[in-house]
Amino acid sequence: MDINTYSTWLEIDLNALKNNVAEVIKMTGRDVMAVIKANGYGHGMRPIAQACVAGGATWCGVARIEEALVLRRAGISNRILVLGFTPASKIPEAIENNITVAIFNAELAQTYLEYVRIHGGTLRAHVKVETGMGRLGMPVEVVAPFLRALKNSPIQIEGIFTHFARADEADSDSTPEQIRLFNSLLHDLDQQGLKPEIVHAANSAAILNFPASYYDLTRPGDLIMGMSPIEGKPLPAQFKPVLTWKARLISLRTFPAGQGISYGSKYVTSKEERIGVIPIGYGDGFRRVDGQQALVGGKRVNIVGRVCMDQCMLQLDDVPDAKIGDEVVLVGGQGSEFITIDEVAQRWGTINYEVVCGLAERLPRIYIE
Ligand SMILES: Cc1ncc(COP(=O)(O)O)c(C=O)c1O
Protein backbone atom coordinates (compact mmCIF):
# COMPACT_ATOMS: atom_id res chain seq x y z
CA MET A 1 0.00 0.00 0.00
CA ASP A 2 2.05 3.01 -1.13
CA ILE A 3 1.18 6.63 -0.54
CA ASN A 4 -0.14 6.95 -4.07
CA THR A 5 -2.83 4.38 -3.30
CA TYR A 6 -4.11 5.07 0.21
CA SER A 7 -3.12 7.61 2.84
CA THR A 8 -4.89 5.71 5.62
CA TRP A 9 -6.44 2.28 5.73
CA LEU A 10 -7.43 -0.64 7.94
CA GLU A 11 -5.71 -3.98 7.43
CA ILE A 12 -7.94 -6.85 8.42
CA ASP A 13 -6.33 -10.23 8.81
CA LEU A 14 -8.94 -12.76 7.76
CA ASN A 15 -6.66 -15.68 8.61
CA ALA A 16 -6.50 -14.43 12.20
CA LEU A 17 -10.29 -14.19 12.23
CA LYS A 18 -10.70 -17.74 10.88
CA ASN A 19 -8.18 -18.93 13.43
CA ASN A 20 -10.13 -17.26 16.25
CA VAL A 21 -13.41 -18.85 15.20
CA ALA A 22 -11.73 -22.25 14.97
CA GLU A 23 -10.14 -21.71 18.40
CA VAL A 24 -13.54 -20.96 19.96
CA ILE A 25 -14.92 -24.17 18.45
CA LYS A 26 -11.90 -26.08 19.78
CA MET A 27 -12.15 -24.52 23.23
CA THR A 28 -15.89 -25.06 23.67
CA GLY A 29 -16.54 -28.16 21.58
CA ARG A 30 -19.70 -26.42 20.37
CA ASP A 31 -20.96 -24.74 17.21
CA VAL A 32 -20.35 -21.02 16.86
CA MET A 33 -22.79 -18.24 16.03
CA ALA A 34 -20.44 -15.50 14.85
CA VAL A 35 -21.83 -12.20 16.13
CA ILE A 36 -21.07 -9.74 13.34
CA LYS A 37 -23.55 -6.93 13.93
CA ALA A 38 -22.62 -3.25 13.58
CA ASN A 39 -20.76 -3.78 10.31
CA GLY A 40 -18.94 -6.80 11.70
CA TYR A 41 -17.76 -4.78 14.73
CA GLY A 42 -16.58 -2.13 12.29
CA HIS A 43 -14.47 -4.58 10.30
CA GLY A 44 -16.89 -4.85 7.35
CA MET A 45 -19.89 -7.13 7.24
CA ARG A 46 -19.51 -9.29 4.15
CA PRO A 47 -15.82 -10.32 4.25
CA ILE A 48 -16.07 -10.85 7.99
CA ALA A 49 -19.10 -13.10 7.59
CA GLN A 50 -17.42 -15.06 4.81
CA ALA A 51 -14.26 -15.56 6.87
CA CYS A 52 -16.26 -16.60 9.95
CA VAL A 53 -18.07 -19.22 7.89
CA ALA A 54 -14.74 -20.39 6.43
CA GLY A 55 -13.44 -20.63 10.00
CA GLY A 56 -16.29 -22.97 10.89
CA ALA A 57 -19.13 -20.75 12.18
CA THR A 58 -22.48 -22.38 11.47
CA TRP A 59 -24.61 -19.39 12.46
CA CYS A 60 -24.32 -15.62 12.06
CA GLY A 61 -25.83 -13.31 14.68
CA VAL A 62 -26.82 -9.74 13.81
CA ALA A 63 -28.77 -7.01 15.58
CA ARG A 64 -31.18 -5.95 12.83
CA ILE A 65 -32.88 -7.62 9.90
CA GLU A 66 -31.26 -5.15 7.49
CA GLU A 67 -27.91 -6.63 8.50
CA ALA A 68 -29.22 -10.15 7.92
CA LEU A 69 -30.39 -9.15 4.44
CA VAL A 70 -26.93 -7.78 3.62
CA LEU A 71 -25.52 -11.20 4.49
CA ARG A 72 -28.07 -13.01 2.34
CA ARG A 73 -27.30 -10.70 -0.59
CA ALA A 74 -23.62 -11.50 -0.07
CA GLY A 75 -24.43 -15.17 -0.56
CA ILE A 76 -24.18 -16.27 3.07
CA SER A 77 -26.43 -19.31 3.25
CA ASN A 78 -25.78 -20.14 6.92
CA ARG A 79 -28.45 -19.81 9.55
CA ILE A 80 -28.83 -16.17 10.64
CA LEU A 81 -30.41 -14.97 13.88
CA VAL A 82 -31.52 -11.38 14.38
CA LEU A 83 -30.68 -10.92 18.05
CA GLY A 84 -32.56 -7.63 18.49
CA PHE A 85 -35.97 -6.24 17.53
CA THR A 86 -37.50 -7.01 14.15
CA PRO A 87 -40.39 -4.74 13.06
CA ALA A 88 -43.50 -6.80 12.21
CA SER A 89 -43.69 -5.49 8.63
CA LYS A 90 -40.31 -7.14 7.95
CA ILE A 91 -41.57 -10.61 8.85
CA PRO A 92 -42.40 -11.59 5.22
CA GLU A 93 -38.79 -10.77 4.25
CA ALA A 94 -37.55 -12.82 7.18
CA ILE A 95 -39.56 -15.81 5.97
CA GLU A 96 -38.54 -15.40 2.34
CA ASN A 97 -34.86 -15.14 3.24
CA ASN A 98 -34.87 -17.87 5.86
CA ILE A 99 -33.86 -15.44 8.59
CA THR A 100 -34.59 -16.40 12.19
CA VAL A 101 -35.91 -13.66 14.49
CA ALA A 102 -35.76 -13.21 18.25
CA ILE A 103 -39.02 -12.97 20.17
CA PHE A 104 -38.84 -11.39 23.59
CA ASN A 105 -42.48 -10.87 24.44
CA ALA A 106 -45.81 -12.52 23.70
CA GLU A 107 -47.40 -9.41 22.14
CA LEU A 108 -44.63 -9.29 19.56
CA ALA A 109 -45.36 -12.91 18.65
CA GLN A 110 -49.06 -12.10 18.20
CA THR A 111 -48.25 -9.25 15.80
CA TYR A 112 -45.80 -11.48 13.93
CA LEU A 113 -48.47 -14.19 13.66
CA GLU A 114 -50.80 -11.82 11.80
CA TYR A 115 -48.08 -11.10 9.24
CA VAL A 116 -47.14 -14.77 8.92
CA ARG A 117 -50.77 -15.77 8.31
CA ILE A 118 -51.23 -13.15 5.60
CA HIS A 119 -47.91 -13.95 3.95
CA GLY A 120 -47.93 -17.71 4.37
CA GLY A 121 -45.02 -19.96 5.27
CA THR A 122 -43.31 -20.54 8.60
CA LEU A 123 -41.36 -18.04 10.66
CA ARG A 124 -38.39 -19.44 12.53
CA ALA A 125 -37.77 -17.81 15.88
CA HIS A 126 -35.68 -18.06 19.04
CA VAL A 127 -37.23 -16.98 22.30
CA LYS A 128 -35.12 -14.63 24.36
CA VAL A 129 -35.30 -15.02 28.12
CA GLU A 130 -34.57 -12.44 30.83
CA THR A 131 -32.33 -13.96 33.46
CA GLY A 132 -30.52 -10.88 34.78
CA MET A 133 -29.45 -8.65 31.90
CA GLY A 134 -32.37 -6.26 32.38
CA ARG A 135 -32.67 -5.56 28.68
CA LEU A 136 -34.73 -7.64 26.24
CA GLY A 137 -36.18 -10.97 27.28
CA MET A 138 -39.28 -12.74 28.50
CA PRO A 139 -39.57 -13.37 32.24
CA VAL A 140 -38.88 -17.06 32.91
CA GLU A 141 -42.37 -17.71 34.34
CA VAL A 142 -44.15 -16.83 31.09
CA VAL A 143 -41.95 -18.88 28.75
CA ALA A 144 -43.75 -22.24 29.13
CA PRO A 145 -47.28 -20.89 28.48
CA PHE A 146 -45.88 -18.85 25.60
CA LEU A 147 -44.28 -21.89 23.97
CA ARG A 148 -47.40 -23.97 24.55
CA ALA A 149 -49.58 -21.34 22.87
CA LEU A 150 -47.34 -21.30 19.80
CA LYS A 151 -47.27 -25.07 19.33
CA ASN A 152 -48.69 -25.99 15.92
CA SER A 153 -48.66 -22.33 14.88
CA PRO A 154 -46.74 -21.00 11.85
CA ILE A 155 -44.12 -19.59 14.23
CA GLN A 156 -41.61 -22.32 14.84
CA ILE A 157 -39.63 -21.69 18.01
CA GLU A 158 -36.44 -23.56 17.24
CA GLY A 159 -34.20 -21.95 19.84
CA ILE A 160 -34.06 -20.35 23.26
CA PHE A 161 -31.40 -17.98 24.55
CA THR A 162 -30.38 -15.56 27.22
CA HIS A 163 -27.63 -12.94 27.60
CA PHE A 164 -25.22 -12.31 30.47
CA ALA A 165 -24.74 -8.95 32.18
CA ARG A 166 -21.45 -9.58 33.98
CA ALA A 167 -19.71 -12.54 32.36
CA ASP A 168 -16.47 -10.52 32.26
CA GLU A 169 -16.36 -10.76 36.07
CA ALA A 170 -15.09 -14.28 36.72
CA ASP A 171 -15.56 -13.97 40.48
CA SER A 172 -19.04 -12.49 40.51
CA ASP A 173 -22.07 -14.64 41.42
CA SER A 174 -24.06 -12.87 38.74
CA THR A 175 -23.37 -15.22 35.80
CA PRO A 176 -23.66 -18.47 37.83
CA GLU A 177 -27.01 -17.14 39.08
CA GLN A 178 -28.17 -16.37 35.52
CA ILE A 179 -27.06 -19.86 34.45
CA ARG A 180 -28.91 -21.43 37.40
CA LEU A 181 -32.13 -19.60 36.51
CA PHE A 182 -31.81 -20.51 32.83
CA ASN A 183 -31.05 -24.18 33.64
CA SER A 184 -34.05 -24.39 35.92
CA LEU A 185 -36.26 -23.01 33.13
CA LEU A 186 -34.76 -25.45 30.59
CA HIS A 187 -35.41 -28.32 32.99
CA ASP A 188 -39.07 -27.31 33.43
CA LEU A 189 -39.53 -26.91 29.68
CA ASP A 190 -37.97 -30.31 29.09
CA GLN A 191 -40.34 -31.91 31.58
CA GLN A 192 -43.28 -30.41 29.73
CA GLY A 193 -42.00 -31.38 26.30
CA LEU A 194 -41.60 -27.71 25.40
CA LYS A 195 -37.84 -27.25 25.28
CA PRO A 196 -36.72 -25.73 21.95
CA GLU A 197 -34.05 -27.62 20.07
CA ILE A 198 -31.20 -25.07 20.21
CA VAL A 199 -30.05 -23.46 23.46
CA HIS A 200 -27.44 -20.69 23.63
CA ALA A 201 -26.14 -18.05 26.01
CA ALA A 202 -22.37 -17.50 25.98
CA ASN A 203 -20.88 -14.25 24.69
CA SER A 204 -17.10 -13.87 24.47
CA ALA A 205 -16.57 -13.26 28.18
CA ALA A 206 -18.67 -16.28 29.14
CA ILE A 207 -16.68 -18.43 26.69
CA LEU A 208 -13.52 -17.46 28.56
CA ASN A 209 -14.93 -17.56 32.10
CA PHE A 210 -17.93 -19.89 32.30
CA PRO A 211 -17.83 -23.28 30.52
CA ALA A 212 -21.19 -24.11 32.15
CA SER A 213 -22.76 -21.59 29.76
CA TYR A 214 -21.79 -23.31 26.51
CA TYR A 215 -25.07 -25.22 25.80
CA ASP A 216 -25.50 -25.99 22.05
CA LEU A 217 -23.68 -23.06 20.53
CA THR A 218 -21.79 -19.98 21.64
CA ARG A 219 -22.20 -16.37 20.44
CA PRO A 220 -18.80 -14.66 20.33
CA GLY A 221 -18.16 -11.26 18.74
CA ASP A 222 -15.26 -9.49 20.45
CA LEU A 223 -13.24 -12.68 20.89
CA ILE A 224 -13.31 -13.69 17.23
CA MET A 225 -12.26 -10.14 16.29
CA GLY A 226 -9.16 -10.81 18.41
CA MET A 227 -10.14 -8.47 21.25
CA SER A 228 -10.46 -9.19 24.92
CA PRO A 229 -13.94 -8.77 26.43
CA ILE A 230 -12.35 -8.56 29.86
CA GLU A 231 -10.83 -5.14 30.57
CA GLY A 232 -7.22 -5.36 31.68
CA LYS A 233 -6.91 -9.04 30.78
CA PRO A 234 -5.28 -9.89 27.44
CA LEU A 235 -6.61 -12.83 25.44
CA PRO A 236 -5.02 -16.28 25.65
CA ALA A 237 -2.21 -16.56 23.08
CA GLN A 238 -4.14 -18.76 20.64
CA PHE A 239 -6.41 -15.80 19.76
CA LYS A 240 -4.84 -13.41 17.25
CA PRO A 241 -5.39 -9.67 16.67
CA VAL A 242 -7.34 -9.02 13.47
CA LEU A 243 -7.18 -5.27 12.95
CA THR A 244 -4.33 -2.88 12.16
CA TRP A 245 -4.89 0.81 11.45
CA LYS A 246 -2.26 2.48 9.31
CA ALA A 247 -1.58 5.81 7.66
CA ARG A 248 1.16 7.57 5.74
CA LEU A 249 3.03 10.70 6.73
CA ILE A 250 1.66 13.24 4.27
CA SER A 251 3.61 16.27 5.47
CA LEU A 252 6.74 16.87 7.49
CA ARG A 253 8.03 20.27 8.56
CA THR A 254 10.48 21.75 10.99
CA PHE A 255 8.89 24.61 12.89
CA PRO A 256 10.74 27.20 14.96
CA ALA A 257 10.09 27.54 18.69
CA GLY A 258 6.75 29.17 19.50
CA GLN A 259 4.69 27.66 16.68
CA GLY A 260 1.13 26.77 17.67
CA ILE A 261 0.05 23.36 16.35
CA SER A 262 -3.57 22.77 15.28
CA TYR A 263 -6.83 24.43 16.40
CA GLY A 264 -6.57 26.47 19.56
CA SER A 265 -2.75 26.25 19.50
CA LYS A 266 -2.99 23.96 22.53
CA TYR A 267 0.47 22.65 21.69
CA VAL A 268 3.24 25.17 21.09
CA THR A 269 6.71 24.09 19.98
CA SER A 270 9.21 24.77 22.75
CA LYS A 271 12.22 24.67 20.44
CA GLU A 272 12.80 23.83 16.79
CA GLU A 273 10.58 20.75 16.30
CA ARG A 274 9.81 18.31 13.50
CA ILE A 275 6.07 17.96 13.12
CA GLY A 276 4.48 15.39 10.82
CA VAL A 277 0.89 15.20 9.62
CA ILE A 278 -1.20 12.07 9.11
CA PRO A 279 -4.58 12.15 7.37
CA ILE A 280 -6.62 10.74 10.23
CA GLY A 281 -9.07 12.57 12.42
CA TYR A 282 -12.32 12.31 14.29
CA GLY A 283 -14.07 12.00 10.92
CA ASP A 284 -12.46 8.56 10.78
CA GLY A 285 -13.53 7.65 14.29
CA PHE A 286 -10.23 8.69 15.87
CA ARG A 287 -11.29 10.62 18.92
CA ARG A 288 -10.39 14.22 19.73
CA VAL A 289 -8.54 13.29 22.90
CA ASP A 290 -5.20 14.63 24.16
CA GLY A 291 -2.19 12.47 25.02
CA GLN A 292 -2.38 9.91 22.21
CA GLN A 293 0.46 8.06 20.48
CA ALA A 294 1.32 6.43 17.17
CA LEU A 295 4.20 4.33 15.85
CA VAL A 296 6.67 5.71 13.31
CA GLY A 297 9.96 4.03 12.38
CA GLY A 298 9.26 1.41 15.06
CA LYS A 299 9.09 4.10 17.79
CA ARG A 300 6.27 5.54 19.85
CA VAL A 301 5.67 9.19 19.08
CA ASN A 302 3.22 11.67 20.59
CA ILE A 303 0.23 13.05 18.74
CA VAL A 304 0.37 16.77 19.50
CA GLY A 305 -2.21 19.53 19.27
CA ARG A 306 -5.90 18.93 18.78
CA VAL A 307 -7.05 16.06 16.59
CA CYS A 308 -8.88 17.64 13.63
CA MET A 309 -11.66 16.07 11.56
CA ASP A 310 -9.26 14.75 8.89
CA GLN A 311 -5.74 15.22 10.23
CA CYS A 312 -3.58 15.06 13.28
CA MET A 313 0.01 16.00 13.99
CA LEU A 314 2.95 13.94 15.26
CA GLN A 315 6.03 15.12 17.17
CA LEU A 316 8.87 13.44 15.27
CA ASP A 317 12.08 14.66 16.95
CA ASP A 318 12.86 11.09 18.05
CA VAL A 319 12.57 9.75 14.51
CA PRO A 320 15.10 11.84 12.57
CA ASP A 321 14.93 9.53 9.54
CA ALA A 322 11.15 9.91 9.14
CA LYS A 323 10.12 11.10 5.70
CA ILE A 324 6.94 11.78 3.78
CA GLY A 325 5.28 8.51 2.77
CA ASP A 326 6.45 6.59 5.84
CA GLU A 327 4.02 4.20 7.39
CA VAL A 328 2.40 5.22 10.68
CA VAL A 329 0.52 2.76 12.89
CA LEU A 330 -2.38 3.89 15.07
CA VAL A 331 -3.45 0.39 16.08
CA GLY A 332 -1.24 -2.67 15.70
CA GLY A 333 2.46 -3.42 15.57
CA GLN A 334 5.53 -1.85 14.03
CA GLY A 335 9.00 -3.21 14.79
CA SER A 336 8.92 -4.35 18.38
CA GLU A 337 6.25 -1.83 19.44
CA PHE A 338 2.52 -2.56 19.56
CA ILE A 339 -0.48 -0.31 20.21
CA THR A 340 -3.46 -2.43 21.17
CA ILE A 341 -7.08 -1.47 20.66
CA ASP A 342 -7.35 -1.65 24.44
CA GLU A 343 -4.67 1.01 24.82
CA VAL A 344 -6.63 3.31 22.51
CA ALA A 345 -9.87 2.48 24.33
CA GLN A 346 -8.29 3.34 27.65
CA ARG A 347 -7.20 6.76 26.37
CA TRP A 348 -10.72 7.37 25.13
CA GLY A 349 -12.27 6.24 28.42
CA THR A 350 -14.15 3.43 26.71
CA ILE A 351 -13.95 -0.25 25.74
CA ASN A 352 -12.45 -1.89 22.66
CA TYR A 353 -15.96 -2.60 21.30
CA GLU A 354 -16.67 1.11 20.92
CA VAL A 355 -13.32 1.83 19.24
CA VAL A 356 -13.94 -0.63 16.40
CA CYS A 357 -17.66 0.14 16.04
CA GLY A 358 -16.73 3.81 15.54
CA LEU A 359 -14.33 3.20 12.62
CA ALA A 360 -15.71 5.39 9.86
CA GLU A 361 -17.09 4.01 6.64
CA ARG A 362 -14.65 6.15 4.63
CA LEU A 363 -11.65 4.18 5.90
CA PRO A 364 -10.59 1.69 3.21
CA ARG A 365 -10.66 -1.84 4.59
CA ILE A 366 -7.97 -4.04 3.09
CA TYR A 367 -8.54 -7.73 3.67
CA ILE A 368 -5.46 -9.89 3.99
CA GLU A 369 -5.64 -13.62 3.54
C1 LIG B 1 -27.29 -10.98 22.43
C2 LIG B 1 -25.82 -10.92 22.18
N1 LIG B 1 -25.12 -12.05 22.09
C3 LIG B 1 -23.78 -12.05 21.86
C4 LIG B 1 -23.09 -10.87 21.73
C5 LIG B 1 -21.61 -10.91 21.50
O1 LIG B 1 -20.94 -10.30 22.56
P1 LIG B 1 -19.35 -10.31 22.62
O2 LIG B 1 -18.89 -9.40 21.55
O3 LIG B 1 -19.04 -9.78 23.98
O4 LIG B 1 -18.93 -11.69 22.41
C6 LIG B 1 -23.78 -9.67 21.82
C7 LIG B 1 -23.04 -8.41 21.68
O5 LIG B 1 -23.30 -7.39 22.20
C8 LIG B 1 -25.19 -9.68 22.06
O6 LIG B 1 -25.88 -8.56 22.15
The ligand as an SDF file (V2000), in Angstrom:
LIG
                    3D

 16 16  0  0  0  0  0  0  0  0999 V2000
  -27.2940  -10.9790   22.4330 C   0  0  0  0  0  0  0  0  0  0  0  0
  -25.8210  -10.9210   22.1750 C   0  0  0  0  0  0  0  0  0  0  0  0
  -25.1150  -12.0520   22.0850 N   0  0  0  0  0  0  0  0  0  0  0  0
  -23.7830  -12.0530   21.8650 C   0  0  0  0  0  0  0  0  0  0  0  0
  -23.0920  -10.8690   21.7280 C   0  0  0  0  0  0  0  0  0  0  0  0
  -21.6130  -10.9060   21.4960 C   0  0  0  0  0  0  0  0  0  0  0  0
  -20.9440  -10.3030   22.5650 O   0  0  0  0  0  0  0  0  0  0  0  0
  -19.3460  -10.3110   22.6200 P   0  0  0  0  0  0  0  0  0  0  0  0
  -18.8860   -9.3980   21.5500 O   0  0  0  0  0  0  0  0  0  0  0  0
  -19.0450   -9.7810   23.9760 O   0  0  0  0  0  0  0  0  0  0  0  0
  -18.9260  -11.6950   22.4070 O   0  0  0  0  0  0  0  0  0  0  0  0
  -23.7830   -9.6680   21.8220 C   0  0  0  0  0  0  0  0  0  0  0  0
  -23.0440   -8.4070   21.6820 C   0  0  0  0  0  0  0  0  0  0  0  0
  -23.3020   -7.3900   22.2000 O   0  0  0  0  0  0  0  0  0  0  0  0
  -25.1870   -9.6830   22.0570 C   0  0  0  0  0  0  0  0  0  0  0  0
  -25.8850   -8.5570   22.1500 O   0  0  0  0  0  0  0  0  0  0  0  0
  1  2  1  0
  2  3  1  0
  2 15  2  0
  3  4  2  0
  4  5  1  0
  5  6  1  0
  5 12  2  0
  6  7  1  0
  7  8  1  0
  8  9  2  0
  8 10  1  0
  8 11  1  0
 12 13  1  0
 12 15  1  0
 13 14  2  0
 15 16  1  0
M  END
$$$$
